[in-house]
Amino acid sequence: MKNDPPSSPGSILLGIPVSPGIRIGKACKVRHRKVAAAYRPIEDPHIDKEIERFEEAVRLSIRQLGKQKSNIDRRKAAGHYFILEAHKLMLQDDMLSRQTTDFIRRNACNAEWALHITVERLTSQFRKIDDDNARKRVADLADVFQRVLENLTGEKREKFHSIDEDAIIVAHNLTPGDATHFYTKPIRGLALERGGKASHIAIVARSMQIPAVMGLADLLDQVPDRTTIIIDGGNGVVIVDPNEEQLAEYIDKQERQARIENRLRSDRDLPAVTLDDARITLRANIESLKELPAVLETGAEGVGLFRTEFIFMDRLSPPTEEEHFSYYRELVEKCVSGPVTIRTLDIGGDKLPAYWPECEEENPALGCRAIRSLYQDSQFFKDQLRALYRASVFGDMRLLLPFVSGPTELSQVLRFLSGTRRELEQEGIAFRAETPVGIMIELPSAAVVADLLAPMAAFFSIGTNDLIQYTLAVDRDSEELSYIYNPMHPAILRLIQTTCRHGEEAGIPVHLCGEMASEPVFTLLLIGLGVTELDAPPSALPYLKEIIRSSTMAEARELAAKALSAPTPGEVEDIVFSEMVKRFPELIGGEF
């Protein structure tokens, strides 16, 4: 939605909430001028020299990244550190350099243009993928491209000018390279025209606890430099030139939020037990090693969902078995607070890395993704499985299979796992044969036949994001149909309850790991429906624990029963939201 230009003090702009917190400060506008790549022919005798010029620019870029990394405290800003490391690995990847140098030779052109074409080709491949990790790769490539281009041309993008103590950065977009200024400049908040929750700058902002709002259309044209602004990163609100009433309101909100967070932090080591002694497990959802410190700091009982897609997507060539093994071993060794549940690769269909075998499909969302990709090329899956089993002897690991549609498909995959274990045994390689294997319940068919799947699984993990999408036949990213995508639809509640009932009958735990798990407003409803474990981002866990420890299971079941009796999503919302806001006004806030 395009925001209208502010015409009076107190104008409110709405964007995407990406890093929570409230800050009041002065707008500091940052504008970047991109270095452009122009075509220039190169005479044959000078081609080798042109290639040497390109390779030197790459080497210089790698040295710059190394220097920036050395200025970062890895323990305090692991997210930013590993982003810069990913950029360094991209530059060291043979595919990027080889394609660029090959283009210079074939087309007798300058290095700037050859690099531009190479990056455009790779970017085009990533843009075909509707996936957060793919979007990150596009941003990575753009930043790496600009860095090398600067070193080729000697031109520099405009950097941060003098920043005052109370500065809130207002910009079109920022790069991970720009974020190195956050450690030396007194930045209080970020308001950007571009970006979203999965962008690298959002990851850096969250890791450094800098409130941030993104997706603010035409922001630079609406905010005069040095104007006082309020940024509410939890609700995606930016207030330009606030009036006295707005200032007083947000100062009060800041103070209340600080008190709440201090109280929740003090309960970190307490178990998530209801007042009538029902035990709920709270684990963290993460997708990289850099997030492990947050798992330990928030009192999570291990990792409930570790997504492995980025291991495949964050590169220009497939990961080897040894690369997989090294990563998973470090993960399970370092996670000392509980087991690590690792989801096997969930790519394919419309989420394909650059090196993946192409598969033409009219509807990729219903095609060869996740375990179905076995039928296209099983080697990727086998390399990952071998590494996972090998790493299982170094810690408490569980495997999770995504996108299971029913017993026949699950039987085929379990036979594949069995064959992998036999290979390792024959080779004399140590592994933990009894490693638990669970399945994602994210397709309506799996929920309907949960009674048939339960005897074949060590646990269920309900993925509500896809369950909602496939049950209601609506793309979760569709703006036009967003009113249909509703977790409070009676069909969704019934599928969750059915899955939990069959899990309980079979004596297996039922996790829930979708976005619903991270929203405190749904906590009582979910445990009332029978969910025994909630897996959410680390930052959400203290809020979920507070609600669980302040309630009884009897109250949760009563709320679930009322919600299940309602015939429409709107009526379910009225029941659930009114109860939760009344009981937990400080945690829920009344804003949805």
GUROBA-468756 format. One record per residue (C-alpha): residue in three letters; x, y, z. Coordinates in steps of 0.25 Angstrom, whole numbers, plus 2048, in hexadecimal, padded with zeros to 3 digits. Example, Ala and Ser with C-alpha at 12.3 -4.5 7.8 and 13.67 -1.06 7.14 Angstrom:
! residues 2
   res     X     Y     Z
   ALA   831   7EE   81F
   SER   837   7FC   81D
END
This chain:
! residues 592
   res     X     Y     Z
   MET   800   800   800
   LYS   806   80E   7FC
   ASN   806   818   807
   ASP   801   826   805
   PRO   80B   831   807
   PRO   80A   836   815
   SER   803   843   815
   SER   802   846   824
   PRO   80A   842   831
   GLY   807   834   836
   SER   806   82D   828
   ILE   806   81E   82A
   LEU   80D   815   81F
   LEU   80B   806   81F
   GLY   815   7FC   81B
   ILE   81A   7EE   81E
   PRO   81E   7EB   82C
   VAL   82C   7E4   82C
   SER   833   7E7   839
   PRO   82B   7EB   846
   GLY   82D   7F6   84F
   ILE   829   805   850
   ARG   833   811   84D
   ILE   831   820   84D
   GLY   83C   828   845
   LYS   840   830   839
   ALA   83E   82C   82B
   CYS   84C   82A   824
   LYS   84A   828   815
   VAL   854   81F   80E
   ARG   854   81F   7FF
   HIS   85D   815   7F6
   ARG   862   818   7E8
   LYS   864   80B   7E1
   VAL   870   809   7D9
   ALA   86C   805   7CB
   ALA   872   7FA   7C2
   ALA   874   7FF   7B3
   TYR   878   7F6   7A7
   ARG   886   7F9   7A2
   PRO   88D   7F0   797
   ILE   89B   7EA   79A
   GLU   8A6   7E7   790
   ASP   8AA   7D9   78F
   PRO   8B8   7DC   794
   HIS   8B3   7E2   7A1
   ILE   8A9   7D7   7A5
   ASP   8B2   7D0   7AF
   LYS   8B5   7DE   7B5
   GLU   8A6   7E0   7B6
   ILE   8A4   7D3   7BD
   GLU   8AF   7D6   7C7
   ARG   8A9   7E4   7CA
   PHE   89C   7DC   7CD
   GLU   8A3   7D2   7D6
   GLU   8AA   7DD   7DE
   ALA   89D   7E4   7E0
   VAL   897   7D7   7E6
   ARG   8A3   7D5   7EF
   LEU   8A2   7E3   7F4
   SER   894   7E1   7F7
   ILE   897   7D5   7FF
   ARG   8A1   7DC   807
   GLN   897   7E8   80A
   LEU   88D   7DE   80F
   GLY   897   7D7   817
   LYS   89B   7E5   81E
   GLN   88C   7E8   820
   LYS   88A   7DA   827
   SER   896   7DD   830
   ASN   88F   7E9   835
   ILE   883   7E1   839
   ASP   881   7DA   847
   ARG   87C   7CC   842
   ARG   876   7C9   84F
   LYS   86D   7D6   84F
   ALA   86A   7D7   840
   ALA   86B   7C9   83B
   GLY   860   7CC   830
   HIS   868   7D7   82A
   TYR   875   7D0   82B
   PHE   870   7C4   823
   ILE   869   7CC   819
   LEU   877   7D3   815
   GLU   87D   7C5   816
   ALA   872   7C0   80C
   HIS   876   7CC   802
   LYS   885   7C8   804
   LEU   881   7B9   800
   MET   879   7BE   7F4
   LEU   886   7C6   7EF
   GLN   88E   7B9   7F1
   ASP   884   7B0   7EA
   ASP   88B   7AC   7DD
   MET   87E   7AD   7D5
   LEU   87C   7BC   7D6
   SER   88B   7BE   7D2
   ARG   88B   7B4   7C8
   GLN   87E   7B9   7C1
   THR   883   7C7   7C1
   THR   891   7C4   7BB
   ASP   88B   7BB   7B1
   PHE   882   7C6   7AD
   ILE   88E   7D0   7AB
   ARG   895   7C6   7A2
   ARG   889   7C2   79A
   ASN   884   7D0   798
   ALA   891   7D8   798
   CYS   88B   7E2   7A2
   ASN   88E   7E9   7AF
   ALA   88D   7E3   7BD
   GLU   883   7EC   7C2
   TRP   879   7E8   7B7
   ALA   87C   7D9   7B8
   LEU   87A   7D9   7C7
   HIS   86D   7E1   7C4
   ILE   868   7D6   7BB
   THR   86C   7CB   7C4
   VAL   865   7D1   7D0
   GLU   859   7D4   7C8
   ARG   858   7C5   7C3
   LEU   859   7C0   7D1
   THR   850   7CA   7D7
   SER   845   7C6   7CC
   GLN   846   7B7   7D1
   PHE   844   7BB   7DF
   ARG   839   7C5   7DC
   LYS   831   7B9   7D6
   ILE   831   7B3   7E4
   ASP   826   7B7   7EE
   ASP   82E   7B5   7FA
   ASP   834   7BE   805
   ASN   841   7B8   804
   ALA   841   7BB   7F5
   ARG   83E   7C9   7F7
   LYS   84A   7CA   801
   ARG   852   7C5   7F6
   VAL   84E   7D0   7EC
   ALA   852   7DA   7F6
   ASP   85F   7D3   7F9
   LEU   862   7D3   7EA
   ALA   85F   7E2   7E9
   ASP   868   7E6   7F4
   VAL   873   7DD   7F0
   PHE   872   7E3   7E2
   GLN   872   7F1   7E6
   ARG   87E   7EE   7EF
   VAL   886   7E8   7E4
   LEU   882   7F3   7DA
   GLU   887   7FE   7E4
   ASN   894   7F7   7E4
   LEU   895   7F6   7D5
   THR   891   804   7D2
   GLY   897   80B   7DE
   GLU   889   812   7E0
   LYS   882   811   7EE
   ARG   874   812   7F2
   GLU   870   81D   7FB
   LYS   872   818   809
   PHE   86C   81C   817
   HIS   86E   82B   81A
   SER   86F   830   828
   ILE   865   829   831
   ASP   860   82F   83E
   GLU   85E   828   84B
   ASP   84F   827   849
   ALA   84F   823   83A
   ILE   844   81A   834
   ILE   849   817   826
   VAL   840   819   81A
   ALA   844   813   80D
   HIS   83F   80C   801
   ASN   847   800   805
   LEU   853   7FC   80C
   THR   85E   7F1   809
   PRO   865   7E8   813
   GLY   871   7F0   810
   ASP   86A   7FC   815
   ALA   867   7F5   822
   THR   875   7F6   826
   HIS   872   804   82A
   PHE   868   800   834
   TYR   874   7FC   83D
   THR   87B   809   83D
   LYS   86F   813   83B
   PRO   864   816   845
   ILE   858   810   83D
   ARG   84B   80F   844
   GLY   842   809   839
   LEU   840   806   82B
   ALA   835   80A   821
   LEU   836   805   813
   GLU   82E   806   806
   ARG   833   7F8   802
   GLY   835   7EB   809
   GLY   82D   7E1   812
   LYS   82E   7D7   81E
   ALA   838   7CE   816
   SER   841   7D8   811
   HIS   84F   7D9   816
   ILE   84E   7E7   81C
   ALA   842   7E2   824
   ILE   84A   7D6   829
   VAL   856   7E0   82D
   ALA   84B   7EA   834
   ARG   845   7DF   83C
   SER   853   7D9   840
   MET   857   7E7   845
   GLN   849   7EA   84B
   ILE   847   7F6   842
   PRO   838   7F9   83F
   ALA   835   7F9   830
   VAL   82A   7FB   827
   MET   82B   7F8   818
   GLY   822   7F8   80C
   LEU   81F   807   80E
   ALA   81B   80C   800
   ASP   821   819   7FC
   LEU   826   81B   80A
   LEU   832   824   805
   ASP   828   82E   7FF
   GLN   820   82F   80B
   VAL   82A   831   817
   PRO   832   83D   817
   ASP   840   83C   81C
   ARG   842   83E   82B
   THR   833   83D   82E
   THR   82F   836   83B
   ILE   829   829   838
   ILE   824   81D   840
   ILE   827   80F   83C
   ASP   81F   803   841
   GLY   826   7F7   83C
   GLY   81C   7ED   842
   ASN   810   7F3   83B
   GLY   816   7F8   82E
   VAL   812   807   831
   VAL   81A   813   82F
   ILE   815   821   834
   VAL   81B   82D   82D
   ASP   81C   83A   835
   PRO   813   834   841
   ASN   80A   83E   849
   GLU   80B   83F   858
   GLU   800   834   85A
   GLN   807   82A   851
   LEU   815   82C   858
   ALA   80F   82A   866
   GLU   808   81E   861
   TYR   815   817   85C
   ILE   81E   81B   867
   ASP   814   814   870
   LYS   814   808   867
   GLN   823   808   867
   GLU   823   807   876
   ARG   818   7FC   877
   GLN   81F   7F4   86D
   ALA   82D   7F5   874
   ARG   826   7F0   881
   ILE   81F   7E4   87A
   GLU   82C   7E0   874
   ASN   834   7E0   881
   ARG   829   7D8   887
   LEU   829   7CD   87C
   ARG   838   7CD   87C
   SER   838   7C9   88B
   ASP   82F   7BD   888
   ARG   839   7B7   87D
   ASP   83D   7AB   885
   LEU   82F   7A7   88A
   PRO   827   79C   883
   ALA   81A   79E   87A
   VAL   811   798   884
   THR   802   79C   885
   LEU   7FC   79F   893
   ASP   7F6   791   893
   ASP   803   78B   890
   ALA   802   788   881
   ARG   810   788   87B
   ILE   812   78F   86D
   THR   81F   78F   866
   LEU   824   79B   860
   ARG   82F   79A   855
   ALA   835   7A4   84B
   ASN   834   7A5   83C
   ILE   841   7A9   836
   GLU   848   7A7   828
   SER   857   7AA   82B
   LEU   861   7A8   836
   LYS   862   7B7   838
   GLU   854   7B6   83F
   LEU   859   7AC   84A
   PRO   85D   7B6   854
   ALA   84E   7BB   854
   VAL   849   7AD   856
   LEU   852   7AC   863
   GLU   84F   7BA   868
   THR   83F   7B9   867
   GLY   83F   7AC   86E
   ALA   83A   7A3   863
   GLU   83B   794   865
   GLY   843   792   858
   VAL   83F   794   84A
   GLY   831   790   845
   LEU   834   793   836
   PHE   841   795   82F
   ARG   83E   799   821
   THR   849   793   818
   GLU   845   79A   80B
   PHE   850   7A5   80C
   ILE   85B   79B   80C
   PHE   856   798   7FE
   MET   852   7A6   7F9
   ASP   85E   7AE   7FF
   ARG   867   7AA   7F4
   LEU   869   7A8   7E5
   SER   86D   799   7E6
   PRO   867   78E   7EE
   PRO   86C   78B   7FC
   THR   874   77E   7FE
   GLU   872   774   808
   GLU   87E   778   810
   GLU   878   787   810
   HIS   86B   782   815
   PHE   872   779   820
   SER   87B   784   825
   TYR   86F   78E   827
   TYR   865   784   82D
   ARG   870   77F   837
   GLU   873   78D   83C
   LEU   864   790   83D
   VAL   861   784   846
   GLU   86E   785   84E
   LYS   86B   794   851
   CYS   85C   792   855
   VAL   85D   78E   863
   SER   850   792   867
   GLY   848   787   861
   PRO   846   77F   854
   VAL   848   784   846
   THR   83D   781   83C
   ILE   842   782   82E
   ARG   839   783   822
   THR   83E   77C   816
   LEU   83F   785   809
   ASP   832   78C   805
   ILE   835   791   7F8
   GLY   831   78E   7EA
   GLY   825   792   7E1
   ASP   826   7A1   7E1
   LYS   832   7A2   7EB
   LEU   83E   79D   7E3
   PRO   84C   7A1   7E5
   ALA   854   7A5   7D9
   TYR   85B   797   7D8
   TRP   84E   78F   7DA
   PRO   849   786   7CE
   GLU   83E   78E   7C7
   CYS   830   788   7C7
   GLU   825   78F   7BF
   GLU   818   78F   7C7
   GLU   80B   797   7C5
   ASN   808   798   7D4
   PRO   815   797   7DB
   ALA   80E   799   7E9
   LEU   808   78B   7E7
   GLY   814   785   7E0
   CYS   822   77F   7E3
   ARG   826   785   7F0
   ALA   82B   780   7FD
   ILE   82B   771   7FE
   ARG   825   770   7F0
   SER   832   775   7EA
   LEU   837   767   7ED
   TYR   831   763   7E0
   GLN   839   76E   7D8
   ASP   847   76C   7DE
   SER   849   764   7EB
   GLN   858   767   7ED
   PHE   855   774   7F3
   PHE   84C   76E   7FD
   LYS   855   762   800
   ASP   861   76B   802
   GLN   859   773   80D
   LEU   854   766   813
   ARG   862   760   814
   ALA   867   76C   81B
   LEU   85B   76D   824
   TYR   85D   75F   829
   ARG   86C   761   82B
   ALA   86A   76D   833
   SER   85F   766   83C
   VAL   86A   760   845
   PHE   86F   76E   849
   GLY   862   772   850
   ASP   853   771   851
   MET   84D   772   843
   ARG   83F   76F   83D
   LEU   83C   76F   82E
   LEU   830   775   829
   LEU   82A   772   81B
   PRO   822   77D   814
   PHE   816   77D   80A
   VAL   811   76F   80D
   SER   804   76C   806
   GLY   801   75E   80C
   PRO   805   750   810
   THR   80A   74C   802
   GLU   813   757   800
   LEU   818   756   80F
   SER   81B   747   80D
   GLN   824   74A   801
   VAL   82C   755   808
   LEU   82E   74C   814
   ARG   833   741   80B
   PHE   83D   74B   805
   LEU   842   74F   813
   SER   843   740   817
   GLY   84C   73E   80A
   THR   855   74A   80E
   ARG   857   744   81C
   ARG   85A   736   816
   GLU   865   73D   80D
   LEU   86B   744   819
   GLU   86B   737   821
   GLN   872   730   815
   GLU   87C   73A   815
   GLY   87F   73A   824
   ILE   87B   748   826
   ALA   875   74B   834
   PHE   867   750   835
   ARG   85B   750   83E
   ALA   851   746   838
   GLU   846   74A   842
   THR   846   759   83E
   PRO   837   75D   83F
   VAL   831   760   832
   GLY   824   769   832
   ILE   81C   76E   827
   MET   816   77C   823
   ILE   807   77D   823
   GLU   805   788   819
   LEU   7FC   782   80F
   PRO   7ED   780   811
   SER   7EF   771   80D
   ALA   7F9   76F   817
   ALA   7F0   775   822
   VAL   7E4   76C   81E
   VAL   7EC   75F   81E
   ALA   7F4   763   82B
   ASP   7EF   756   831
   LEU   7F6   74E   826
   LEU   803   756   827
   ALA   804   757   836
   PRO   809   748   837
   MET   814   74B   82D
   ALA   81A   758   833
   ALA   821   75B   840
   PHE   81A   769   841
   PHE   811   772   839
   SER   815   781   836
   ILE   809   789   831
   GLY   80D   794   826
   THR   802   79D   827
   ASN   807   7A6   81C
   ASP   805   79C   811
   LEU   7FA   795   818
   ILE   7F2   7A2   817
   GLN   7F6   7A5   809
   TYR   7F3   797   803
   THR   7E6   795   80B
   LEU   7E0   7A3   807
   ALA   7E6   7A2   7F9
   VAL   7EC   7B0   7FB
   ASP   7FB   7B5   7F9
   ARG   7FF   7BA   806
   ASP   807   7C5   7FF
   SER   7FA   7CA   7F7
   GLU   7F6   7D8   7FB
   GLU   7E9   7D7   7F3
   LEU   7E5   7CB   7FA
   SER   7EB   7CD   808
   TYR   7DD   7CE   80E
   ILE   7DC   7BF   80B
   TYR   7E9   7BB   811
   ASN   7E4   7BA   820
   PRO   7EA   7B1   82B
   MET   7DD   7B2   832
   HIS   7D5   7AB   827
   PRO   7CD   7A0   82D
   ALA   7D3   796   823
   ILE   7E1   799   829
   LEU   7DD   798   837
   ARG   7D6   78A   834
   LEU   7E3   785   82D
   ILE   7EC   789   838
   GLN   7E3   782   842
   THR   7E2   776   83A
   THR   7F1   775   838
   CYS   7F3   777   847
   ARG   7E8   76C   84B
   HIS   7EF   762   842
   GLY   7FC   765   847
   GLU   7F8   764   856
   GLU   7F1   756   853
   ALA   7FE   751   84D
   GLY   806   757   858
   ILE   80F   760   850
   PRO   811   76F   853
   VAL   80B   779   849
   HIS   813   786   846
   LEU   80E   792   83F
   CYS   818   79B   838
   GLY   811   7A4   82F
   GLU   80F   7B3   831
   MET   803   7B0   83A
   ALA   80D   7AB   844
   SER   814   7B8   845
   GLU   808   7C1   848
   PRO   804   7C1   857
   VAL   7F6   7C4   853
   PHE   7F4   7B5   84F
   THR   7FC   7AE   85A
   LEU   7F1   7AA   863
   LEU   7E8   7A6   857
   LEU   7F3   79D   851
   ILE   7F6   796   85E
   GLY   7E7   794   861
   LEU   7E6   78D   853
   GLY   7F1   783   858
   VAL   7FE   789   853
   THR   809   784   85D
   GLU   815   78C   857
   LEU   816   79A   851
   ASP   822   79D   848
   ALA   823   7AC   846
   PRO   82E   7B7   843
   PRO   837   7B8   850
   SER   831   7C7   852
   ALA   823   7C2   853
   LEU   826   7B7   85E
   PRO   826   7BF   86A
   TYR   818   7C4   867
   LEU   812   7B7   864
   LYS   818   7B2   871
   GLU   812   7BD   879
   ILE   804   7BA   874
   ILE   806   7AB   876
   ARG   80B   7AD   885
   SER   7FF   7B6   888
   SER   7F4   7AD   883
   THR   7EE   79F   885
   MET   7EC   794   87B
   ALA   7DE   794   87F
   GLU   7DC   7A3   87A
   ALA   7E4   7A0   86D
   ARG   7DA   794   86A
   GLU   7CE   79D   86D
   LEU   7D3   7A7   864
   ALA   7D6   79D   859
   ALA   7C8   797   85B
   LYS   7C2   7A5   859
   ALA   7CA   7A8   84C
   LEU   7C6   79A   846
   SER   7B8   79D   848
   ALA   7B8   7AA   840
   PRO   7B4   7A9   831
   THR   7BC   7B4   82B
   PRO   7CB   7B9   82C
   GLY   7C6   7C7   831
   GLU   7BE   7C0   83C
   VAL   7CA   7B8   840
   GLU   7D3   7C5   840
   ASP   7C9   7CC   849
   ILE   7C9   7C0   853
   VAL   7D8   7BE   854
   PHE   7DD   7CD   852
   SER   7D3   7D3   85D
   GLU   7D7   7C8   867
   MET   7E6   7CA   865
   VAL   7E6   7D9   865
   LYS   7DE   7D9   871
   ARG   7E7   7CF   878
   PHE   7F4   7D4   873
   PRO   7F3   7E2   86E
   GLU   802   7E5   870
   LEU   806   7D9   868
   ILE   7FC   7DA   85D
   GLY   7FA   7E9   85C
   GLY   7ED   7E8   854
   GLU   7F3   7EB   847
   PHE   7F2   7E0   83C
END
